[in-house]
Amino acid sequence: MNSTTSSGPLLVILTTLLSPSLFAQQPLDGYIAEGLTNNLVVQQRTIALEQAMLGLKDARSLFLPSANLNSSYLSGEGGRYFDFPVGDLVNPAYSTLNQLIGSEVFPQVENVKGYLNPNNYYDAHVRTSMPVLNTDLIHNKRIQQQQVQLKDYEVDIYKRQLVKEIKQAYYQVLLADAGIRTYESALELLQRNLAVSESLERNGKGVPAQVLRSRSELERIRTQLVTAKAQGANARRYFNFLLNKPMDSAVDTQYDVRAALADTTRYTEVDISRREELAALRTGVDLRNSQFKLADQYWVPKLGTFIDLGYQGIDWSTDSNADYYLFGVTLDVPVFNGLRNRNQRQRALLGVRSAELEEMQVTNQLRLGADVARNDLDASLSALQSATAQEASARSYFNLIETGYRAGVNTLIEYIDGRNQLTSSEVQLFVAYYTTLQRLAELERATATYPLSN
């Protein structure tokens, strides 16, 4: 569901200032590409995606035959035994035959006493096994595929969040630089004014109060300049932190604000259908359904086959009687498991319902967030329009006061007040510009419109 809002005349201030030459490549795009490549969290999320893909490969490999070499050696004496009366069975017959022949051709045989524990016995074989019917493997592969999709969405979700943070951090750097330039300009003007006031005082044409007031105003602007420089340094450090660069790296501030503000004309409609969060939520529901199917089909028998090829014998014999093969089929049919399978099925069903409710809730939250971002952008555009008008008025007023002050018509207090109004309006105009850009970045994030290259 889309919601439609219109900026109306608020965009006139922007569109009238734009020309085709302003849409050149901005340095911010390069910083974003650099951040998406070097950011540590992106690298961590990418590693998690690669791990999930390896898990999917493992799930697929379970359908293939597996071969293992098994060997054992046993040797012992004593313990359990058995009596085999072979002498009692054959000796009477042997005695009769010897009497008939007249010669002791057939000797007497002793009864045998054998032990069950083998003595010097070995067994070495290769067992090859393969599943024939196992629904757990089918569902497990599907679950692993969906987990890979979720990890992929998580990477893109964080990338979009990182794009927004990089943009807002960059705008904060630009705002701090603009404030520094404004205060430096005001400081230079006040220094010239102080020099004039001191010269007038030395020549007996000025009063000490004017000099003191000029010095006080100069120190106030100097303090604001120091604060602005500190804010600018911190903004640069955070910006470089997002890019995983040295904190003191230089930042290219050659940025066309008006060209960037042209993007506001694209957001007459708010559409969240491109959000990766929605696809991730749907995949999460599908994953829960796969887990339910896995639990629901616990009763399906599991059928497998195996074959052993090897040698076994006594005293390490390897003659033709030692080699052997053994083929088998395994069948596992669940009969009763203390109702645990039924409980697992019910838990999986509740998990599906919980995922569906989460999808509904987050979808509504995303839609609300996009609408709020659109309204915030409209408010910022209105504030920008007002700040532009205020700055123009303050500049005109100061020019009049400055001319009158030089002519001796206006007082120093009026001059300083006019300068303060101009400085404040310039700062507020820069704040309005970069606040609008930050709101634009938030709306871009809310609608997932920034092109991500995978």
Sequence and secondary structure as in RCSB ss.txt:
>XXXX:A:sequence
MNSTTSSGPLLVILTTLLSPSLFAQQPLDGYIAEGLTNNLVVQQRTIALEQAMLGLKDARSLFLPSANLNSSYLS
GEGGRYFDFPVGDLVNPAYSTLNQLIGSEVFPQVENVKGYLNPNNYYDAHVRTSMPVLNTDLIHNKRIQQQQVQL
KDYEVDIYKRQLVKEIKQAYYQVLLADAGIRTYESALELLQRNLAVSESLERNGKGVPAQVLRSRSELERIRTQL
VTAKAQGANARRYFNFLLNKPMDSAVDTQYDVRAALADTTRYTEVDISRREELAALRTGVDLRNSQFKLADQYWV
PKLGTFIDLGYQGIDWSTDSNADYYLFGVTLDVPVFNGLRNRNQRQRALLGVRSAELEEMQVTNQLRLGADVARN
DLDASLSALQSATAQEASARSYFNLIETGYRAGVNTLIEYIDGRNQLTSSEVQLFVAYYTTLQRLAELERATATY
PLSN
>XXXX:A:secstr
  EE   GGGGHHHHTT  GGGGS  HHHHHHHHHHHH HHHHHHHHHHHHHHHHHHHHHHTTS EEEEEEEEE 
  SSSEEEE HHHHHHHHHHHHHHHHTS  S     EEEESS SSEEEEEEEEEEEEE HHHHHHHHHHHHHHHH
HHHHHHHHHHHHHHHHHHHHHHHHHHHHHHHHHHHHHHHHHHHHHHHHHHHHTTSS HHHHHHHHHHHHHHHHHH
HHHHHHHHHHHHHHHHHHT  TT        HHHHHGGGGG SEE  TT HHHHHHHHHHHHHHHHHHHHHTTTS
 EEEEEEEEEEEEETT  STTTEEEEEEEEEE     TTHHHHHHHHHHHHHHHHHHHHHHHHHHHHHHHHHHHH
HHHHHHHHHHHHHHHHHHHHHHHHHHHHHHHTTSS HHHHHHHHHHHHHHHHHHHHHHHHHHHHHHHHHHHHT S
    
